[in-house]
């Protein structure tokens, strides 16, 4: 019973961590903003993907994707969890999104 509680809590924490990493990677990628001639915010897609991937790798989530569509960046990654009591190793998937906005 203790193993289920401890490792279950660890799994929830791993899921929360994966989501936090993805949200932060999306925010980081969303800073690759360029402005169009009419003053609208647009993302430099190549720079945004590179920034997001670099952040994921720095956080130990090298198995992730960064997708840029218009002004929105979507990030997914797999994050590992090694339980204390239960056998095996587990992975959880996190997600995050950010949209570039111009604030005046």
C-alpha positions, 0 to 999 in steps of 0.5 A, a space after each residue: 500500500 505504501 508503494 502505491 501511495 509513494 509511487 502514485 504521488 511520484 507519478 503525479 509529480 512527474 506528470 506535473 513536471 512534464 507539463 511545467 517543462 512543456 509550458 516553459 518551453 512554449 513560452 521560451 519559443 514564443 519569445 522568437 517574435 518578429 513583427 510584420 510591416 503592419 505591426 502584427 506579432 509573428 513568430 520566427 518559426 525556425 528560431 522558435 522551434 530551436 529555442 523550444 527544443 533547446 529548452 526541452 533538452 536542457 530539462 532532460 526532455 530530449 524526446 519532444 516536439 515543438 510545433 509552430 502554427 501562426 502565433 501559437 507554439 505547441 510543445 509535447 515531451 516525454 518525461 521519465 519516472 523511476 518508481 521507488 517501490 514498484 518495478 520498472 520505469 515509466 514515462 509521462 507525456 506533458 503538453 504546453 502552449 503559448 501564443 505570441 501577443 503584442 502588448 501596447 
